[in-house]
Amino acid sequence: MVMPIYDHSPFKWPTPPYVTWILIGINVLVFVIQANNPDEMQQFDQVVGLIPAAFTGRLSGVSLPTPLPLFTYMFLHANVLHILGNMVFLFVFGDDIEEGIGHGRFLIFYLACGLGAGIAYVLSDPSSKIDLIGASGAVAGVIAAYLIFRPCSKVTVLVGVVPLRLRSFWVIGGWAIWQVVEVASRSQDGIAYWAHVGGLITGAVLFVLMRPAGVRLFECVQPEDPVALGSAAKPPS
């Protein structure tokens, strides 16, 4: 298992990435509420999660009215490991994208990535009665944006229990290829790979379209470099 734990401090920016922190806080709060009501957790996931059959009208009286589940599903998580993995990825990579496109645009970007991930999941099997929950589709969009924004940034990852410092294109590129391979192999291990792929594609396209003027793609300048930070134009919020 490869888990990113650090790229550079999100507290160094002139304006803190408060949208990223708020999104993490909402996800954690919802999970704590669910965890305190374990008997109702599964039923809640069925109602608020994204069920393709219910979304397409093939199953009635189960979930929230369409299209609400396309947004609500991304704030639910099944267990501690599920939310921990998603929030760590969001914490490590989200601050850079928020800094790159601004706070308001980042919020729209994040929700749109989750929307794209949910649509991809529904289209992969419109008659499925398996609910989709979790922020991984939206987070996949964030890391796709990071890959084309800062491909050469170094990220500290845990490979098992061993910390390694790697270029982001190795970390993110390897993860993205893995998702595509699993989709192609029609893996049935309970992971929503189609949602991940949908989020990756949505994030890559939207970042190119939404980035402010002056934000370059595939630039290999380290964020830790104070000269580079001092000379870079700061995008609007």
PyMOL commands that set and color helices and strands:
alter all, ss='L'
color gray80, all
select helices_A, chain A and resi 18-35+38-48+52-55+69-75+80-101+103-124+136-149+168-184+193-210+226-231
alter helices_A, ss='H'
color red, helices_A
select strands_A, chain A and resi 2-6+154-159+162-167
alter strands_A, ss='S'
color yellow, strands_A
deselect
rebuild
show_as cartoon
